Amino acid sequence: MAKTKLKIGGMSCQHCVKTVTDALTELQGVRRAKVNLRKGEAVVHFDESRVNTANLTEAITAAGFETL
């Protein structure tokens, strides 16, 4: 299992955190996603054989946020 930390821009409230968390955890292969509003980042644990960091970035972008 792999782990990555992604910087996320545009989050301003706990609803944003939930939106990003849901977008990430809906991806097949994501085991856990912890999104931190104060730090503006997500720590994601995922199965590299099923999903990659580009997929994670796309999910965040599709949810209306940007990765930095």
PDB file of N, CA, C, O and CB in Angstrom:
ATOM      1  N   MET A   1       0.832  -1.172   0.000  1.00  0.00           N
ATOM      2  CA  MET A   1       0.000   0.000   0.000  1.00  0.00           C
ATOM      3  C   MET A   1       0.881   1.241   0.000  1.00  0.00           C
ATOM      4  O   MET A   1       1.878   1.316   0.719  1.00  0.00           O
ATOM      5  CB  MET A   1      -0.949  -0.005   1.204  1.00  0.00           C
ATOM      6  N   ALA A   2       0.497   2.206  -0.815  1.00  0.00           N
ATOM      7  CA  ALA A   2       1.254   3.452  -0.924  1.00  0.00           C
ATOM      8  C   ALA A   2       0.576   4.548  -0.120  1.00  0.00           C
ATOM      9  O   ALA A   2      -0.599   4.453   0.235  1.00  0.00           O
ATOM     10  CB  ALA A   2       1.396   3.879  -2.398  1.00  0.00           C
ATOM     11  N   LYS A   3       1.347   5.590   0.158  1.00  0.00           N
ATOM     12  CA  LYS A   3       0.839   6.746   0.901  1.00  0.00           C
ATOM     13  C   LYS A   3       1.375   7.996   0.224  1.00  0.00           C
ATOM     14  O   LYS A   3       2.550   8.063  -0.139  1.00  0.00           O
ATOM     15  CB  LYS A   3       1.257   6.694   2.420  1.00  0.00           C
ATOM     16  N   THR A   4       0.506   8.986   0.058  1.00  0.00           N
ATOM     17  CA  THR A   4       0.939  10.244  -0.532  1.00  0.00           C
ATOM     18  C   THR A   4       0.273  11.405   0.189  1.00  0.00           C
ATOM     19  O   THR A   4      -0.799  11.262   0.777  1.00  0.00           O
ATOM     20  CB  THR A   4       0.618  10.283  -2.038  1.00  0.00           C
ATOM     21  N   LYS A   5       0.923  12.546   0.132  1.00  0.00           N
ATOM     22  CA  LYS A   5       0.379  13.766   0.717  1.00  0.00           C
ATOM     23  C   LYS A   5       0.172  14.753  -0.422  1.00  0.00           C
ATOM     24  O   LYS A   5       1.100  15.043  -1.177  1.00  0.00           O
ATOM     25  CB  LYS A   5       1.328  14.358   1.830  1.00  0.00           C
ATOM     26  N   LEU A   6      -1.041  15.265  -0.543  1.00  0.00           N
ATOM     27  CA  LEU A   6      -1.373  16.204  -1.607  1.00  0.00           C
ATOM     28  C   LEU A   6      -1.778  17.535  -1.003  1.00  0.00           C
ATOM     29  O   LEU A   6      -2.600  17.579  -0.088  1.00  0.00           O
ATOM     30  CB  LEU A   6      -2.499  15.650  -2.502  1.00  0.00           C
ATOM     31  N   LYS A   7      -1.209  18.619  -1.505  1.00  0.00           N
ATOM     32  CA  LYS A   7      -1.611  19.967  -1.095  1.00  0.00           C
ATOM     33  C   LYS A   7      -2.854  20.340  -1.894  1.00  0.00           C
ATOM     34  O   LYS A   7      -2.910  20.128  -3.105  1.00  0.00           O
ATOM     35  CB  LYS A   7      -0.452  21.014  -1.318  1.00  0.00           C
ATOM     36  N   ILE A   8      -3.855  20.902  -1.203  1.00  0.00           N
ATOM     37  CA  ILE A   8      -5.129  21.212  -1.847  1.00  0.00           C
ATOM     38  C   ILE A   8      -5.463  22.682  -1.622  1.00  0.00           C
ATOM     39  O   ILE A   8      -5.385  23.179  -0.499  1.00  0.00           O
ATOM     40  CB  ILE A   8      -6.264  20.302  -1.304  1.00  0.00           C
ATOM     41  N   GLY A   9      -5.831  23.366  -2.689  1.00  0.00           N
ATOM     42  CA  GLY A   9      -6.225  24.765  -2.605  1.00  0.00           C
ATOM     43  C   GLY A   9      -7.725  24.922  -2.768  1.00  0.00           C
ATOM     44  O   GLY A   9      -8.375  24.131  -3.452  1.00  0.00           O
ATOM     45  N   GLY A  10      -8.267  25.952  -2.132  1.00  0.00           N
ATOM     46  CA  GLY A  10      -9.671  26.284  -2.314  1.00  0.00           C
ATOM     47  C   GLY A  10     -10.605  25.789  -1.222  1.00  0.00           C
ATOM     48  O   GLY A  10     -11.802  26.072  -1.265  1.00  0.00           O
ATOM     49  N   MET A  11     -10.085  25.056  -0.244  1.00  0.00           N
ATOM     50  CA  MET A  11     -10.942  24.587   0.841  1.00  0.00           C
ATOM     51  C   MET A  11     -11.091  25.685   1.885  1.00  0.00           C
ATOM     52  O   MET A  11     -10.110  26.328   2.259  1.00  0.00           O
ATOM     53  CB  MET A  11     -10.370  23.300   1.480  1.00  0.00           C
ATOM     54  N   SER A  12     -12.331  25.901   2.361  1.00  0.00           N
ATOM     55  CA  SER A  12     -12.555  26.954   3.340  1.00  0.00           C
ATOM     56  C   SER A  12     -13.415  26.532   4.529  1.00  0.00           C
ATOM     57  O   SER A  12     -13.586  27.306   5.470  1.00  0.00           O
ATOM     58  CB  SER A  12     -13.187  28.116   2.672  1.00  0.00           C
ATOM     59  N   CYS A  13     -13.961  25.303   4.497  1.00  0.00           N
ATOM     60  CA  CYS A  13     -14.846  24.878   5.588  1.00  0.00           C
ATOM     61  C   CYS A  13     -14.865  23.348   5.687  1.00  0.00           C
ATOM     62  O   CYS A  13     -14.250  22.651   4.879  1.00  0.00           O
ATOM     63  CB  CYS A  13     -16.286  25.426   5.369  1.00  0.00           C
ATOM     64  N   GLN A  14     -15.575  22.852   6.683  1.00  0.00           N
ATOM     65  CA  GLN A  14     -15.657  21.401   6.861  1.00  0.00           C
ATOM     66  C   GLN A  14     -16.452  20.730   5.743  1.00  0.00           C
ATOM     67  O   GLN A  14     -16.236  19.552   5.455  1.00  0.00           O
ATOM     68  CB  GLN A  14     -16.289  21.076   8.206  1.00  0.00           C
ATOM     69  N   HIS A  15     -17.361  21.459   5.115  1.00  0.00           N
ATOM     70  CA  HIS A  15     -18.081  20.896   3.965  1.00  0.00           C
ATOM     71  C   HIS A  15     -17.089  20.609   2.828  1.00  0.00           C
ATOM     72  O   HIS A  15     -17.198  19.591   2.144  1.00  0.00           O
ATOM     73  CB  HIS A  15     -19.206  21.873   3.482  1.00  0.00           C
ATOM     74  N   CYS A  16     -16.135  21.503   2.636  1.00  0.00           N
ATOM     75  CA  CYS A  16     -15.090  21.290   1.624  1.00  0.00           C
ATOM     76  C   CYS A  16     -14.285  20.035   1.951  1.00  0.00           C
ATOM     77  O   CYS A  16     -13.973  19.235   1.069  1.00  0.00           O
ATOM     78  CB  CYS A  16     -14.151  22.522   1.535  1.00  0.00           C
ATOM     79  N   VAL A  17     -13.956  19.876   3.228  1.00  0.00           N
ATOM     80  CA  VAL A  17     -13.199  18.693   3.666  1.00  0.00           C
ATOM     81  C   VAL A  17     -13.977  17.430   3.340  1.00  0.00           C
ATOM     82  O   VAL A  17     -13.408  16.464   2.830  1.00  0.00           O
ATOM     83  CB  VAL A  17     -12.895  18.758   5.184  1.00  0.00           C
ATOM     84  N   LYS A  18     -15.276  17.429   3.630  1.00  0.00           N
ATOM     85  CA  LYS A  18     -16.105  16.251   3.355  1.00  0.00           C
ATOM     86  C   LYS A  18     -16.181  15.975   1.856  1.00  0.00           C
ATOM     87  O   LYS A  18     -16.113  14.823   1.428  1.00  0.00           O
ATOM     88  CB  LYS A  18     -17.519  16.443   3.927  1.00  0.00           C
ATOM     89  N   THR A  19     -16.323  17.032   1.065  1.00  0.00           N
ATOM     90  CA  THR A  19     -16.408  16.875  -0.394  1.00  0.00           C
ATOM     91  C   THR A  19     -15.136  16.234  -0.942  1.00  0.00           C
ATOM     92  O   THR A  19     -15.209  15.308  -1.749  1.00  0.00           O
ATOM     93  CB  THR A  19     -16.650  18.239  -1.074  1.00  0.00           C
ATOM     94  N   VAL A  20     -13.985  16.713  -0.515  1.00  0.00           N
ATOM     95  CA  VAL A  20     -12.705  16.163  -0.980  1.00  0.00           C
ATOM     96  C   VAL A  20     -12.528  14.733  -0.473  1.00  0.00           C
ATOM     97  O   VAL A  20     -12.103  13.854  -1.223  1.00  0.00           O
ATOM     98  CB  VAL A  20     -11.525  17.050  -0.510  1.00  0.00           C
ATOM     99  N   THR A  21     -12.851  14.505   0.791  1.00  0.00           N
ATOM    100  CA  THR A  21     -12.728  13.155   1.362  1.00  0.00           C
ATOM    101  C   THR A  21     -13.596  12.172   0.588  1.00  0.00           C
ATOM    102  O   THR A  21     -13.142  11.083   0.236  1.00  0.00           O
ATOM    103  CB  THR A  21     -13.126  13.153   2.859  1.00  0.00           C
ATOM    104  N   ASP A  22     -14.840  12.551   0.322  1.00  0.00           N
ATOM    105  CA  ASP A  22     -15.747  11.678  -0.426  1.00  0.00           C
ATOM    106  C   ASP A  22     -15.235  11.417  -1.837  1.00  0.00           C
ATOM    107  O   ASP A  22     -15.299  10.287  -2.322  1.00  0.00           O
ATOM    108  CB  ASP A  22     -17.142  12.291  -0.487  1.00  0.00           C
ATOM    109  N   ALA A  23     -14.731  12.451  -2.495  1.00  0.00           N
ATOM    110  CA  ALA A  23     -14.218  12.292  -3.862  1.00  0.00           C
ATOM    111  C   ALA A  23     -13.055  11.299  -3.895  1.00  0.00           C
ATOM    112  O   ALA A  23     -12.952  10.490  -4.817  1.00  0.00           O
ATOM    113  CB  ALA A  23     -13.767  13.655  -4.432  1.00  0.00           C
ATOM    114  N   LEU A  24     -12.194  11.360  -2.901  1.00  0.00           N
ATOM    115  CA  LEU A  24     -11.041  10.454  -2.859  1.00  0.00           C
ATOM    116  C   LEU A  24     -11.439   9.029  -2.485  1.00  0.00           C
ATOM    117  O   LEU A  24     -10.987   8.069  -3.109  1.00  0.00           O
ATOM    118  CB  LEU A  24     -10.010  10.970  -1.869  1.00  0.00           C
ATOM    119  N   THR A  25     -12.279   8.897  -1.476  1.00  0.00           N
ATOM    120  CA  THR A  25     -12.616   7.546  -1.001  1.00  0.00           C
ATOM    121  C   THR A  25     -13.540   6.796  -1.955  1.00  0.00           C
ATOM    122  O   THR A  25     -13.681   5.578  -1.850  1.00  0.00           O
ATOM    123  CB  THR A  25     -13.266   7.628   0.365  1.00  0.00           C
ATOM    124  N   GLU A  26     -14.167   7.510  -2.881  1.00  0.00           N
ATOM    125  CA  GLU A  26     -15.002   6.839  -3.876  1.00  0.00           C
ATOM    126  C   GLU A  26     -14.167   6.140  -4.952  1.00  0.00           C
ATOM    127  O   GLU A  26     -14.680   5.290  -5.679  1.00  0.00           O
ATOM    128  CB  GLU A  26     -15.944   7.843  -4.527  1.00  0.00           C
ATOM    129  N   LEU A  27     -12.901   6.490  -5.054  1.00  0.00           N
ATOM    130  CA  LEU A  27     -12.029   5.851  -6.043  1.00  0.00           C
ATOM    131  C   LEU A  27     -11.701   4.423  -5.607  1.00  0.00           C
ATOM    132  O   LEU A  27     -11.370   4.174  -4.448  1.00  0.00           O
ATOM    133  CB  LEU A  27     -10.725   6.671  -6.237  1.00  0.00           C
ATOM    134  N   GLN A  28     -11.799   3.500  -6.550  1.00  0.00           N
ATOM    135  CA  GLN A  28     -11.431   2.117  -6.277  1.00  0.00           C
ATOM    136  C   GLN A  28      -9.944   2.059  -5.966  1.00  0.00           C
ATOM    137  O   GLN A  28      -9.125   2.565  -6.733  1.00  0.00           O
ATOM    138  CB  GLN A  28     -11.786   1.192  -7.476  1.00  0.00           C
ATOM    139  N   GLY A  29      -9.599   1.452  -4.860  1.00  0.00           N
ATOM    140  CA  GLY A  29      -8.206   1.324  -4.481  1.00  0.00           C
ATOM    141  C   GLY A  29      -7.770   2.260  -3.372  1.00  0.00           C
ATOM    142  O   GLY A  29      -6.707   2.067  -2.782  1.00  0.00           O
ATOM    143  N   VAL A  30      -8.587   3.288  -3.074  1.00  0.00           N
ATOM    144  CA  VAL A  30      -8.255   4.185  -1.972  1.00  0.00           C
ATOM    145  C   VAL A  30      -8.735   3.535  -0.677  1.00  0.00           C
ATOM    146  O   VAL A  30      -9.920   3.245  -0.514  1.00  0.00           O
ATOM    147  CB  VAL A  30      -8.902   5.603  -2.171  1.00  0.00           C
ATOM    148  N   ARG A  31      -7.804   3.315   0.231  1.00  0.00           N
ATOM    149  CA  ARG A  31      -8.125   2.681   1.507  1.00  0.00           C
ATOM    150  C   ARG A  31      -8.568   3.701   2.554  1.00  0.00           C
ATOM    151  O   ARG A  31      -9.485   3.455   3.338  1.00  0.00           O
ATOM    152  CB  ARG A  31      -6.921   1.903   2.022  1.00  0.00           C
ATOM    153  N   ARG A  32      -7.888   4.863   2.544  1.00  0.00           N
ATOM    154  CA  ARG A  32      -8.179   5.871   3.552  1.00  0.00           C
ATOM    155  C   ARG A  32      -7.709   7.224   3.048  1.00  0.00           C
ATOM    156  O   ARG A  32      -6.669   7.331   2.397  1.00  0.00           O
ATOM    157  CB  ARG A  32      -7.506   5.522   4.903  1.00  0.00           C
ATOM    158  N   ALA A  33      -8.484   8.257   3.354  1.00  0.00           N
ATOM    159  CA  ALA A  33      -8.095   9.621   3.010  1.00  0.00           C
ATOM    160  C   ALA A  33      -8.388  10.508   4.204  1.00  0.00           C
ATOM    161  O   ALA A  33      -9.520  10.560   4.685  1.00  0.00           O
ATOM    162  CB  ALA A  33      -8.843  10.128   1.735  1.00  0.00           C
ATOM    163  N   LYS A  34      -7.372  11.202   4.680  1.00  0.00           N
ATOM    164  CA  LYS A  34      -7.532  12.127   5.810  1.00  0.00           C
ATOM    165  C   LYS A  34      -7.233  13.523   5.283  1.00  0.00           C
ATOM    166  O   LYS A  34      -6.102  13.826   4.901  1.00  0.00           O
ATOM    167  CB  LYS A  34      -6.582  11.751   7.030  1.00  0.00           C
ATOM    168  N   VAL A  35      -8.256  14.366   5.266  1.00  0.00           N
ATOM    169  CA  VAL A  35      -8.136  15.717   4.735  1.00  0.00           C
ATOM    170  C   VAL A  35      -8.083  16.698   5.905  1.00  0.00           C
ATOM    171  O   VAL A  35      -8.910  16.643   6.816  1.00  0.00           O
ATOM    172  CB  VAL A  35      -9.321  16.053   3.774  1.00  0.00           C
ATOM    173  N   ASN A  36      -7.097  17.599   5.865  1.00  0.00           N
ATOM    174  CA  ASN A  36      -6.890  18.554   6.941  1.00  0.00           C
ATOM    175  C   ASN A  36      -7.094  19.962   6.393  1.00  0.00           C
ATOM    176  O   ASN A  36      -6.327  20.427   5.550  1.00  0.00           O
ATOM    177  CB  ASN A  36      -5.476  18.397   7.565  1.00  0.00           C
ATOM    178  N   LEU A  37      -8.137  20.638   6.879  1.00  0.00           N
ATOM    179  CA  LEU A  37      -8.467  21.982   6.407  1.00  0.00           C
ATOM    180  C   LEU A  37      -7.373  22.986   6.764  1.00  0.00           C
ATOM    181  O   LEU A  37      -6.951  23.771   5.915  1.00  0.00           O
ATOM    182  CB  LEU A  37      -9.802  22.435   6.995  1.00  0.00           C
ATOM    183  N   ARG A  38      -6.917  22.965   8.004  1.00  0.00           N
ATOM    184  CA  ARG A  38      -5.916  23.933   8.474  1.00  0.00           C
ATOM    185  C   ARG A  38      -4.619  23.845   7.670  1.00  0.00           C
ATOM    186  O   ARG A  38      -4.029  24.864   7.309  1.00  0.00           O
ATOM    187  CB  ARG A  38      -5.619  23.707   9.958  1.00  0.00           C
ATOM    188  N   LYS A  39      -4.185  22.617   7.395  1.00  0.00           N
ATOM    189  CA  LYS A  39      -2.949  22.413   6.626  1.00  0.00           C
ATOM    190  C   LYS A  39      -3.175  22.503   5.123  1.00  0.00           C
ATOM    191  O   LYS A  39      -2.222  22.682   4.364  1.00  0.00           O
ATOM    192  CB  LYS A  39      -2.344  21.065   6.964  1.00  0.00           C
ATOM    193  N   GLY A  40      -4.427  22.380   4.685  1.00  0.00           N
ATOM    194  CA  GLY A  40      -4.724  22.407   3.254  1.00  0.00           C
ATOM    195  C   GLY A  40      -4.124  21.224   2.528  1.00  0.00           C
ATOM    196  O   GLY A  40      -3.524  21.367   1.463  1.00  0.00           O
ATOM    197  N   GLU A  41      -4.295  20.046   3.122  1.00  0.00           N
ATOM    198  CA  GLU A  41      -3.695  18.858   2.508  1.00  0.00           C
ATOM    199  C   GLU A  41      -4.529  17.612   2.771  1.00  0.00           C
ATOM    200  O   GLU A  41      -5.396  17.589   3.645  1.00  0.00           O
ATOM    201  CB  GLU A  41      -2.275  18.649   3.029  1.00  0.00           C
ATOM    202  N   ALA A  42      -4.241  16.589   1.994  1.00  0.00           N
ATOM    203  CA  ALA A  42      -4.851  15.274   2.176  1.00  0.00           C
ATOM    204  C   ALA A  42      -3.739  14.237   2.224  1.00  0.00           C
ATOM    205  O   ALA A  42      -2.800  14.273   1.428  1.00  0.00           O
ATOM    206  CB  ALA A  42      -5.872  14.952   1.033  1.00  0.00           C
ATOM    207  N   VAL A  43      -3.859  13.316   3.168  1.00  0.00           N
ATOM    208  CA  VAL A  43      -2.959  12.167   3.231  1.00  0.00           C
ATOM    209  C   VAL A  43      -3.797  10.972   2.798  1.00  0.00           C
ATOM    210  O   VAL A  43      -4.816  10.653   3.410  1.00  0.00           O
ATOM    211  CB  VAL A  43      -2.329  11.963   4.689  1.00  0.00           C
ATOM    212  N   VAL A  44      -3.350  10.320   1.733  1.00  0.00           N
ATOM    213  CA  VAL A  44      -4.137   9.249   1.128  1.00  0.00           C
ATOM    214  C   VAL A  44      -3.344   7.950   1.126  1.00  0.00           C
ATOM    215  O   VAL A  44      -2.189   7.918   0.702  1.00  0.00           O
ATOM    216  CB  VAL A  44      -4.555   9.623  -0.305  1.00  0.00           C
ATOM    217  N   HIS A  45      -3.966   6.889   1.599  1.00  0.00           N
ATOM    218  CA  HIS A  45      -3.398   5.542   1.565  1.00  0.00           C
ATOM    219  C   HIS A  45      -4.142   4.799   0.461  1.00  0.00           C
ATOM    220  O   HIS A  45      -5.372   4.745   0.463  1.00  0.00           O
ATOM    221  CB  HIS A  45      -3.525   4.799   2.973  1.00  0.00           C
ATOM    222  N   PHE A  46      -3.396   4.227  -0.483  1.00  0.00           N
ATOM    223  CA  PHE A  46      -4.053   3.615  -1.636  1.00  0.00           C
ATOM    224  C   PHE A  46      -3.259   2.437  -2.186  1.00  0.00           C
ATOM    225  O   PHE A  46      -2.067   2.282  -1.916  1.00  0.00           O
ATOM    226  CB  PHE A  46      -4.261   4.649  -2.730  1.00  0.00           C
ATOM    227  N   ASP A  47      -3.945   1.622  -2.954  1.00  0.00           N
ATOM    228  CA  ASP A  47      -3.363   0.455  -3.617  1.00  0.00           C
ATOM    229  C   ASP A  47      -2.845   0.906  -4.986  1.00  0.00           C
ATOM    230  O   ASP A  47      -3.627   1.241  -5.877  1.00  0.00           O
ATOM    231  CB  ASP A  47      -4.418  -0.717  -3.758  1.00  0.00           C
ATOM    232  N   GLU A  48      -1.532   0.909  -5.138  1.00  0.00           N
ATOM    233  CA  GLU A  48      -0.914   1.397  -6.384  1.00  0.00           C
ATOM    234  C   GLU A  48      -1.306   0.599  -7.620  1.00  0.00           C
ATOM    235  O   GLU A  48      -1.206   1.106  -8.738  1.00  0.00           O
ATOM    236  CB  GLU A  48       0.581   1.376  -6.247  1.00  0.00           C
ATOM    237  N   SER A  49      -1.742  -0.616  -7.442  1.00  0.00           N
ATOM    238  CA  SER A  49      -2.135  -1.427  -8.596  1.00  0.00           C
ATOM    239  C   SER A  49      -3.530  -1.050  -9.104  1.00  0.00           C
ATOM    240  O   SER A  49      -3.933  -1.485 -10.183  1.00  0.00           O
ATOM    241  CB  SER A  49      -2.096  -2.914  -8.231  1.00  0.00           C
ATOM    242  N   ARG A  50      -4.267  -0.247  -8.333  1.00  0.00           N
ATOM    243  CA  ARG A  50      -5.633   0.109  -8.718  1.00  0.00           C
ATOM    244  C   ARG A  50      -5.831   1.596  -8.989  1.00  0.00           C
ATOM    245  O   ARG A  50      -6.735   1.978  -9.732  1.00  0.00           O
ATOM    246  CB  ARG A  50      -6.579  -0.323  -7.647  1.00  0.00           C
ATOM    247  N   VAL A  51      -4.991   2.437  -8.389  1.00  0.00           N
ATOM    248  CA  VAL A  51      -5.148   3.881  -8.536  1.00  0.00           C
ATOM    249  C   VAL A  51      -3.770   4.535  -8.399  1.00  0.00           C
ATOM    250  O   VAL A  51      -2.885   3.991  -7.739  1.00  0.00           O
ATOM    251  CB  VAL A  51      -6.155   4.454  -7.474  1.00  0.00           C
ATOM    252  N   ASN A  52      -3.593   5.702  -9.024  1.00  0.00           N
ATOM    253  CA  ASN A  52      -2.309   6.402  -8.913  1.00  0.00           C
ATOM    254  C   ASN A  52      -2.546   7.867  -8.529  1.00  0.00           C
ATOM    255  O   ASN A  52      -3.688   8.312  -8.416  1.00  0.00           O
ATOM    256  CB  ASN A  52      -1.514   6.310 -10.248  1.00  0.00           C
ATOM    257  N   THR A  53      -1.469   8.595  -8.335  1.00  0.00           N
ATOM    258  CA  THR A  53      -1.606   9.980  -7.878  1.00  0.00           C
ATOM    259  C   THR A  53      -2.318  10.863  -8.912  1.00  0.00           C
ATOM    260  O   THR A  53      -2.990  11.827  -8.542  1.00  0.00           O
ATOM    261  CB  THR A  53      -0.228  10.560  -7.564  1.00  0.00           C
ATOM    262  N   ALA A  54      -2.177  10.546 -10.182  1.00  0.00           N
ATOM    263  CA  ALA A  54      -2.896  11.312 -11.208  1.00  0.00           C
ATOM    264  C   ALA A  54      -4.397  11.135 -11.036  1.00  0.00           C
ATOM    265  O   ALA A  54      -5.150  12.095 -11.201  1.00  0.00           O
ATOM    266  CB  ALA A  54      -2.462  10.874 -12.627  1.00  0.00           C
ATOM    267  N   ASN A  55      -4.850   9.921 -10.708  1.00  0.00           N
ATOM    268  CA  ASN A  55      -6.270   9.678 -10.457  1.00  0.00           C
ATOM    269  C   ASN A  55      -6.753  10.471  -9.253  1.00  0.00           C
ATOM    270  O   ASN A  55      -7.857  11.017  -9.263  1.00  0.00           O
ATOM    271  CB  ASN A  55      -6.528   8.186 -10.239  1.00  0.00           C
ATOM    272  N   LEU A  56      -5.920  10.534  -8.213  1.00  0.00           N
ATOM    273  CA  LEU A  56      -6.277  11.282  -7.007  1.00  0.00           C
ATOM    274  C   LEU A  56      -6.426  12.762  -7.327  1.00  0.00           C
ATOM    275  O   LEU A  56      -7.382  13.407  -6.897  1.00  0.00           O
ATOM    276  CB  LEU A  56      -5.220  11.076  -5.906  1.00  0.00           C
ATOM    277  N   THR A  57      -5.481  13.291  -8.079  1.00  0.00           N
ATOM    278  CA  THR A  57      -5.513  14.702  -8.479  1.00  0.00           C
ATOM    279  C   THR A  57      -6.747  14.998  -9.321  1.00  0.00           C
ATOM    280  O   THR A  57      -7.390  16.031  -9.133  1.00  0.00           O
ATOM    281  CB  THR A  57      -4.240  15.072  -9.260  1.00  0.00           C
ATOM    282  N   GLU A  58      -7.084  14.108 -10.244  1.00  0.00           N
ATOM    283  CA  GLU A  58      -8.265  14.294 -11.093  1.00  0.00           C
ATOM    284  C   GLU A  58      -9.537  14.323 -10.254  1.00  0.00           C
ATOM    285  O   GLU A  58     -10.432  15.126 -10.516  1.00  0.00           O
ATOM    286  CB  GLU A  58      -8.353  13.177 -12.146  1.00  0.00           C
ATOM    287  N   ALA A  59      -9.624  13.458  -9.251  1.00  0.00           N
ATOM    288  CA  ALA A  59     -10.812  13.409  -8.386  1.00  0.00           C
ATOM    289  C   ALA A  59     -10.960  14.715  -7.608  1.00  0.00           C
ATOM    290  O   ALA A  59     -12.071  15.219  -7.443  1.00  0.00           O
ATOM    291  CB  ALA A  59     -10.726  12.212  -7.407  1.00  0.00           C
ATOM    292  N   ILE A  60      -9.857  15.254  -7.137  1.00  0.00           N
ATOM    293  CA  ILE A  60      -9.895  16.523  -6.395  1.00  0.00           C
ATOM    294  C   ILE A  60     -10.328  17.657  -7.315  1.00  0.00           C
ATOM    295  O   ILE A  60     -11.146  18.493  -6.930  1.00  0.00           O
ATOM    296  CB  ILE A  60      -8.511  16.839  -5.771  1.00  0.00           C
ATOM    297  N   THR A  61      -9.794  17.687  -8.503  1.00  0.00           N
ATOM    298  CA  THR A  61     -10.152  18.714  -9.481  1.00  0.00           C
ATOM    299  C   THR A  61     -11.617  18.608  -9.871  1.00  0.00           C
ATOM    300  O   THR A  61     -12.312  19.621  -9.964  1.00  0.00           O
ATOM    301  CB  THR A  61      -9.270  18.600 -10.725  1.00  0.00           C
ATOM    302  N   ALA A  62     -12.090  17.392 -10.099  1.00  0.00           N
ATOM    303  CA  ALA A  62     -13.496  17.181 -10.460  1.00  0.00           C
ATOM    304  C   ALA A  62     -14.434  17.614  -9.334  1.00  0.00           C
ATOM    305  O   ALA A  62     -15.581  17.979  -9.593  1.00  0.00           O
ATOM    306  CB  ALA A  62     -13.740  15.707 -10.803  1.00  0.00           C
ATOM    307  N   ALA A  63     -13.962  17.578  -8.101  1.00  0.00           N
ATOM    308  CA  ALA A  63     -14.763  17.999  -6.949  1.00  0.00           C
ATOM    309  C   ALA A  63     -14.782  19.526  -6.797  1.00  0.00           C
ATOM    310  O   ALA A  63     -15.496  20.059  -5.948  1.00  0.00           O
ATOM    311  CB  ALA A  63     -14.219  17.354  -5.668  1.00  0.00           C
ATOM    312  N   GLY A  64     -13.994  20.225  -7.622  1.00  0.00           N
ATOM    313  CA  GLY A  64     -13.999  21.678  -7.598  1.00  0.00           C
ATOM    314  C   GLY A  64     -12.854  22.340  -6.866  1.00  0.00           C
ATOM    315  O   GLY A  64     -12.916  23.529  -6.555  1.00  0.00           O
ATOM    316  N   PHE A  65     -11.805  21.578  -6.587  1.00  0.00           N
ATOM    317  CA  PHE A  65     -10.658  22.107  -5.859  1.00  0.00           C
ATOM    318  C   PHE A  65      -9.402  21.924  -6.701  1.00  0.00           C
ATOM    319  O   PHE A  65      -9.438  21.269  -7.742  1.00  0.00           O
ATOM    320  CB  PHE A  65     -10.503  21.411  -4.483  1.00  0.00           C
ATOM    321  N   GLU A  66      -8.299  22.499  -6.252  1.00  0.00           N
ATOM    322  CA  GLU A  66      -7.070  22.384  -7.020  1.00  0.00           C
ATOM    323  C   GLU A  66      -5.983  21.739  -6.163  1.00  0.00           C
ATOM    324  O   GLU A  66      -5.954  21.882  -4.941  1.00  0.00           O
ATOM    325  CB  GLU A  66      -6.615  23.768  -7.529  1.00  0.00           C
ATOM    326  N   THR A  67      -5.102  21.034  -6.838  1.00  0.00           N
ATOM    327  CA  THR A  67      -3.936  20.489  -6.133  1.00  0.00           C
ATOM    328  C   THR A  67      -2.769  21.405  -6.422  1.00  0.00           C
ATOM    329  O   THR A  67      -2.579  21.856  -7.551  1.00  0.00           O
ATOM    330  CB  THR A  67      -3.620  19.008  -6.569  1.00  0.00           C
ATOM    331  N   LEU A  68      -2.001  21.671  -5.402  1.00  0.00           N
ATOM    332  CA  LEU A  68      -0.879  22.623  -5.516  1.00  0.00           C
ATOM    333  C   LEU A  68       0.441  21.915  -5.590  1.00  0.00           C
ATOM    334  O   LEU A  68       1.483  22.562  -5.688  1.00  0.00           O
ATOM    335  CB  LEU A  68      -0.866  23.586  -4.345  1.00  0.00           C
TER     336      LEU A  68
END
